[in-house]
Amino acid sequence: MPTLALRIALLAAAFAAALTPPVARALAPADSARTESRWGVIPVRTDSNATTFHNRARSAWEWPLFVPYAAINYPLRWLRHGTGAGVVWLDEHNVFARLHIVPVPEGVVPTLDYGSLSGVTVGANYYDFLGAPRHPLRLRAEYSTEHWQRYTGGAIFNRGGRLQGAVGAGYRLRPNLRYYGVGPQSRVEDEAFYEDERAWVGASARHALGRDGVVTVGVAYSSVGARVPDVDEGVSLAERFPGVAAPPGFGDRSHGVMSRLAIGWDTTREEGAPDGGSIVGGSVGYFAPVGDIDVAFLAYRFELQRFVRLWHTGRALALRGYVSWIETLEDEPLPFQRLFINDVPDDFRGYKHGRWRDRGITGITAEYRFPFVADRRDGGFGIDTVLLADVGQVFPEFDAIRGDDLTVSYGFGWRAYMNEHYLGAMLFVWSEESFQFHLTTKQLFQFSKEVLFNGREELLIH
Amino acid sequence: MHCAIACALLALPATALARGGRAPLVDAPVVWHEDDRRGVAKPAPRDPSVTWDYFEDSWGMPRERWTDPVRLVRRAGTLFGGDHVPPADNVNALDEVPNSTWFTNRIGLFAMTPRACAEGPGGEAPARGAPWTVVSAKTQGVTPGFNVRDARGDVYVIKFDPPGYLGMTTAAGVASNRILYAAGYNVPVDHVVTFARATIVVAPEAKIRDATGAKRPMTEADVDTILARVERLPGGTYLALASKFLPGEPLGPFPYLGRRKDDSNDRVDHENRRELRGLYVLAAWINHFDTKQQNSLDMYVEEGGARFVKHYLIDFASTLGASANYLSPRFGYEFNLDMIAVLRRSLTLGLVEDRWRKRTRDPGLTEVGYFDSERFEPGKFRPLQPNHAFANTTDRDGYWGAKIVAAFRDAHIDAIVAEAGYRDARAAALVARVLRENRDAIARHFFDRVPPLDFFVVRGERLVFRDLGADYAVYPGTHPRYRARAAAAAADRKPDRSGWSEWVELAVTELALTASLERSQHPFLAVEVQVDRGSGWSEGVTAYVARGSARVVAVDR
């Protein structure tokens, strides 16, 4: 609009300054108690020039949105605040501080796992006895809601030395282990269950080969029983496979001594989730039967793990391939409880524990890992997201390995770390047969180097 | 589609509220003092749980903020120029923060000499005339410390650097103390001190907490135990930060959300206080990533015959790249639990790198942690855990903070860094350089969002204003042009029927108000000013001049 209508003139300052003489327009009476600021004079505070400020009133348009939201949110907030008040009360009464003085040894590490068969498993690993970081003793105990139990103990001597010795013993009970028949074509419809109980005692010695290599010799006696379960979870093995249809060894115990020679090469430098290096290992074992139902056999294993650093910090591709197989030295059938099943670490994670069983097992696992929360390299807590795929099968003979029988699992999840040590993982994994949820503190890759038998069950690697 | 329309419709009131809803104009002196020093009964001390605060700040309140429909509507309104929250509640008509028990305008509004900035609150370091007497101690945590009484009877907290980083937190603590004081916040009197073991004695009544939390008499051996964990200077003396006990009775930290209900002077929710919202910018500048409420302190003080609560910021060990715990390039760039960052990483499957992961530091400079300007983005600063006031920081709040930051000139920064006492000249140079560069980045960031046309004053017949972008050389190589228009306005700030005048281009940052102004029948004159630095005219800043008193009574941005 035209400026004339406003009776206000605006002129360029230089022009105006030339035309307009300065006018000593006083803003206010002179006051010695004033200070010159960039806004001009700011008076010193007095009771009369101070003003109260208040919260702004909620606008009218907000109420229709706010009221229903408050009706839902406030109870949640009160619940949260109630919880908070409880935490604060505990904090104020030094409960958290006192927790630190409960005489729990520094070396106790609790474990928590979930599996579709085992249910929720709680346990503890106990090491560094009495605060002694080089103490040789190791203990582990686990118990699950489905009454799975595992107790192991042992000692590592001259830990960290070039020649290291270990002795140990263990017991494991799985009251509802599955049996579907033997072979890559066993049918899911034949699901049956039985009770698997095993115990072992053994010793091993390992010697470093250069910087990264290690050779291990070991001997272990083991006893594995397979019997009718006490629990009722549907059709038992005895009902599904009655009489002669039952696998050899069912209802009996297998006893024997496994002597093993293994050689390995480990160039990884991090325990939790390496992003470089590889682990190569192979072993051969001879099983000398002790029990009546057992036969002598040779067990072989080869495994390769490779960790590839990808484009950014903390991004890594973890690859693992493995094959294990048994060559019987007699014509008698092998007790079925000595056959390989898909079990940690050779797990087909989209399938139930023990879904597949045979004299040989092979697989390839790939995990792409990238940071989710913070970065474990902070020296603190971190979580990686994992995208995973497992491909594998059990086989009776090598020439039975073929594409049609390969099992495929794929999924995603998260792996947690503390100070670069693996803490555990939560995984969601699918296969054509089922969906499996895993909450586990067990590693599939890169077993903790300080744990007895490198974190593995002696029996699993035969 | 329906959702988009609904959001747009809902956003309209939010936009209107953001732009409108201002107090009516009055021809009265601008308020420069908040009335919050009235005598009150002593409020109950607070001792919030650090543990619970972490969960509440990281989970509880972010969840509420992201599900609050009013906030979501306002968020949608930002597409139309609104703000995601209502404006701060404790600003005056010039969009400034009046002086209060929280904040005192200093370098932002007044000329401060570099020396005054370096002196900070102005108190003295512990007196040297007699041994310092240890009255209590802290043995837990990464950095131990104790409290000493000096010859004058003043009590100081003596804090040390983490092992391996001698001088890091002490220097950073003092430098940030001076910066925040000059900015206007209440801070303790902090000094870097050195002392020998022989100058420390334990008071007979001194107590110490053991590992169980129980108190027992303190001994000289306890002092030795504490000092054994402390790195020494080459001469065998100890370097520490001495923080003088604040006057009054401690009431615990102030919350960044809500207010003290038992303090009748505390009438504005803290998340809506401009100086706490704007603290985001100061915190970004000095990378003050540990802004949890436990690093604040309310004191019940007596001044002028009245007893009231005064609000302080304390403990600046985690600033300027320093950290009392461990060093991480993430600090200042991502919350400890940052769901946005988590989502970003997850949705991109890790293909996009976090910008902080490429930050580096010179391991030879043990006095400085991760403190750089290469990847600094002022609007993306993140403390360790979300801060309610920071979550409410609008562009106007940020602009307010940025013009304070910009007021620190090179000489101020150099004086403050010199006062901090970095022993390695390279460390001091690095900190000063990064502060200068990040200051300019902050100014550019917020001045781009809110035109830095400010400090409108009527001088004689002229309306004079400042272009902070030009004053502080924020846009080197540009030649700003200004233009203005005017309108008669009523108390509701709306132009009268004649509307705005034509734009008139100005050569400098002032314009003449002719005598015809005085003959107008309208109570106020609205003058809108814009700046063009080569990329087009900015948003306008409107100053309102009262005809009666010829003073600037309000400014709209």
Chai-1 contact restraints between the chains, C-beta under 6 A:
chainA,res_idxA,chainB,res_idxB,connection_type,confidence,min_distance_angstrom,max_distance_angstrom,comment,restraint_id
A,M1,B,S498,contact,1.0,0.0,6.0,A-B,restraint_1
A,M1,B,G499,contact,1.0,0.0,6.0,A-B,restraint_2
A,T3,B,S501,contact,1.0,0.0,6.0,A-B,restraint_3
A,T3,B,E502,contact,1.0,0.0,6.0,A-B,restraint_4
A,A5,B,S498,contact,1.0,0.0,6.0,A-B,restraint_5
A,L6,B,A488,contact,1.0,0.0,6.0,A-B,restraint_6
A,L6,B,S498,contact,1.0,0.0,6.0,A-B,restraint_7
A,L6,B,S501,contact,1.0,0.0,6.0,A-B,restraint_8
A,R7,B,S516,contact,1.0,0.0,6.0,A-B,restraint_9
A,R7,B,S520,contact,1.0,0.0,6.0,A-B,restraint_10
A,I8,B,A486,contact,1.0,0.0,6.0,A-B,restraint_11
A,A9,B,T514,contact,1.0,0.0,6.0,A-B,restraint_12
A,A9,B,S516,contact,1.0,0.0,6.0,A-B,restraint_13
A,L10,B,A484,contact,1.0,0.0,6.0,A-B,restraint_14
A,L10,B,A486,contact,1.0,0.0,6.0,A-B,restraint_15
A,L10,B,V504,contact,1.0,0.0,6.0,A-B,restraint_16
A,L10,B,L511,contact,1.0,0.0,6.0,A-B,restraint_17
A,L11,B,A512,contact,1.0,0.0,6.0,A-B,restraint_18
A,A12,B,L506,contact,1.0,0.0,6.0,A-B,restraint_19
A,A12,B,A507,contact,1.0,0.0,6.0,A-B,restraint_20
A,A13,B,L506,contact,1.0,0.0,6.0,A-B,restraint_21
A,A13,B,V508,contact,1.0,0.0,6.0,A-B,restraint_22
A,A13,B,E510,contact,1.0,0.0,6.0,A-B,restraint_23
A,A13,B,L511,contact,1.0,0.0,6.0,A-B,restraint_24
A,A14,B,A507,contact,1.0,0.0,6.0,A-B,restraint_25
A,A16,B,A512,contact,1.0,0.0,6.0,A-B,restraint_26
A,T20,B,E461,contact,1.0,0.0,6.0,A-B,restraint_27
A,T20,B,A512,contact,1.0,0.0,6.0,A-B,restraint_28
A,P22,B,G460,contact,1.0,0.0,6.0,A-B,restraint_29
A,V23,B,G460,contact,1.0,0.0,6.0,A-B,restraint_30
A,V23,B,E461,contact,1.0,0.0,6.0,A-B,restraint_31
A,R25,B,A550,contact,1.0,0.0,6.0,A-B,restraint_32
A,L27,B,R551,contact,1.0,0.0,6.0,A-B,restraint_33
A,S37,B,L109,contact,1.0,0.0,6.0,A-B,restraint_34
A,S37,B,F110,contact,1.0,0.0,6.0,A-B,restraint_35
A,R38,B,L109,contact,1.0,0.0,6.0,A-B,restraint_36
A,R38,B,F455,contact,1.0,0.0,6.0,A-B,restraint_37
A,W39,B,F455,contact,1.0,0.0,6.0,A-B,restraint_38
A,G40,B,V457,contact,1.0,0.0,6.0,A-B,restraint_39
A,I42,B,W32,contact,1.0,0.0,6.0,A-B,restraint_40
A,R45,B,H33,contact,1.0,0.0,6.0,A-B,restraint_41
A,N49,B,H33,contact,1.0,0.0,6.0,A-B,restraint_42
A,A50,B,H33,contact,1.0,0.0,6.0,A-B,restraint_43
A,A50,B,D35,contact,1.0,0.0,6.0,A-B,restraint_44
A,T51,B,V31,contact,1.0,0.0,6.0,A-B,restraint_45
A,T51,B,D35,contact,1.0,0.0,6.0,A-B,restraint_46
A,T52,B,D35,contact,1.0,0.0,6.0,A-B,restraint_47
A,F53,B,E34,contact,1.0,0.0,6.0,A-B,restraint_48
A,F53,B,D89,contact,1.0,0.0,6.0,A-B,restraint_49
A,F53,B,N90,contact,1.0,0.0,6.0,A-B,restraint_50
A,F53,B,V268,contact,1.0,0.0,6.0,A-B,restraint_51
A,H54,B,R267,contact,1.0,0.0,6.0,A-B,restraint_52
A,N55,B,D89,contact,1.0,0.0,6.0,A-B,restraint_53
A,N55,B,V268,contact,1.0,0.0,6.0,A-B,restraint_54
A,N55,B,D269,contact,1.0,0.0,6.0,A-B,restraint_55
A,R56,B,P86,contact,1.0,0.0,6.0,A-B,restraint_56
A,R56,B,D89,contact,1.0,0.0,6.0,A-B,restraint_57
A,S59,B,L17,contact,1.0,0.0,6.0,A-B,restraint_58
A,W61,B,P13,contact,1.0,0.0,6.0,A-B,restraint_59
A,E62,B,V70,contact,1.0,0.0,6.0,A-B,restraint_60
A,L65,B,P69,contact,1.0,0.0,6.0,A-B,restraint_61
A,L65,B,V70,contact,1.0,0.0,6.0,A-B,restraint_62
A,F66,B,V70,contact,1.0,0.0,6.0,A-B,restraint_63
A,Y69,B,P69,contact,1.0,0.0,6.0,A-B,restraint_64
A,R80,B,G60,contact,1.0,0.0,6.0,A-B,restraint_65
A,G84,B,W52,contact,1.0,0.0,6.0,A-B,restraint_66
A,V87,B,S49,contact,1.0,0.0,6.0,A-B,restraint_67
A,V87,B,W52,contact,1.0,0.0,6.0,A-B,restraint_68
A,V88,B,S49,contact,1.0,0.0,6.0,A-B,restraint_69
A,V88,B,W52,contact,1.0,0.0,6.0,A-B,restraint_70
A,D91,B,S49,contact,1.0,0.0,6.0,A-B,restraint_71
A,N94,B,G213,contact,1.0,0.0,6.0,A-B,restraint_72
A,A97,B,G213,contact,1.0,0.0,6.0,A-B,restraint_73
A,I101,B,T212,contact,1.0,0.0,6.0,A-B,restraint_74
A,H312,B,E353,contact,1.0,0.0,6.0,A-B,restraint_75
A,T313,B,R357,contact,1.0,0.0,6.0,A-B,restraint_76
A,R315,B,G350,contact,1.0,0.0,6.0,A-B,restraint_77
A,F370,B,G350,contact,1.0,0.0,6.0,A-B,restraint_78
A,F372,B,V342,contact,1.0,0.0,6.0,A-B,restraint_79
A,D378,B,S328,contact,1.0,0.0,6.0,A-B,restraint_80
A,G379,B,Y326,contact,1.0,0.0,6.0,A-B,restraint_81
A,T385,B,S346,contact,1.0,0.0,6.0,A-B,restraint_82
